Amino acid sequence: MAVADVYDALSSTRVYKDAYSQDVARSIIVEGAGKHFDPDVVGAFFACEYKFLAFRGESAADEGRAAASTAAQSEESSRQVVEQIACDERNLAEVAGG
């Protein structure tokens, strides 16, 4: 629920701020994977990203482009999350003397 709530807050216009772009909102959430958000939840969230882009009012043509773009971005984001977790685990092992 936290990932969806943060995504909505970032990507929606509020009285006190403009909406962040899809790319900026995505980057912020990906950076929080493993810190503020469960990486598996982040991956699952972005795996169905095209659905909520469509819900937010994308046209059918935009949906197709968004789905293709999102699939590639989701794969890259997932890879980045996995790499970051592996790096964090290696760092923890070094600190712990393992």
N, C-alpha and C positions, 0 to 999 in steps of 0.2 A: 504494500500500500504506500510506503514511503516514497518509492521510486516514482510511482504515478503522481503522487501529490507534488513532489518536487518538479517533475516534468511539467505539470500543469502550471505551477507557479512561475516557472522560468519562461515558458512559451506563451503565456497569456499576458495581455495588456492589463495593467492595473492602474488605478487612479494615480499612483505614485511612481509608476515606471512603465516604459515601453516593453513589449514582448521581446525576448531574445530570439534570435534565429534558431531554426532547427539544429544547425550545426553547433552553435554555441551551447544550447541546452543539452545536446548529446554529449559534447565534450565535458561539460561540468559533471554530468551523471557518471560518465565513464571514469573520470578522475576520482570520483567518490566510491567506485567499486572496490570492495575489499577494505574500505575505511568506514564509510557511512552506510553502504549498501552491500548486501550479499551479492557477490559476483554472478551467481547462478540466476538470481532474480533480475539483475541488470541484463544479462544475456537473453533471458526469456522475454523481458519487456521489449527489447529492441528487435527480437525475432518477429514480433507482431506489430511493429511500428507502422507499417503501411495501413493497418486497419484504423488506428486512431488518427492518422493523417487524413484518411478518407472521411472519417467522422467529423473532422474539423472543417470540412468543406472543400476538399480538393475535387476537381472534376475527374471524370473517368480517365481522360488522357493523362492528367496529372498523377492520378493514382498509379497507373502503369509505370510512369517514369519514377515516381516516388518509390514504388515497390522494388524496382530494379536497382535504383540508387541505394535504397535502404538495405537491401539484401547485401550489397557489396560493403556498405558502411558497417552493417551489423557484423559481418564476418571479420572485418578489420578491427572493429571495436572489441569483439570477443577475443581475437588474437592478442590485442594489446593488453586486455585484462589478464589473460592467462600469463603473458610474459611478465607483467607487473607482479602478479602473485608469486610466480616462480622466483623472481628477483628478491621479493620480500622474504620468501622462505629461505633463500640462500643467505641473505643478510642476517636473519634471525639465527640460523644455524651457526654462522661465523661468530656472532656475538655470544651465543650460548656455548661456544667451544666445540661444536659438533662438526 
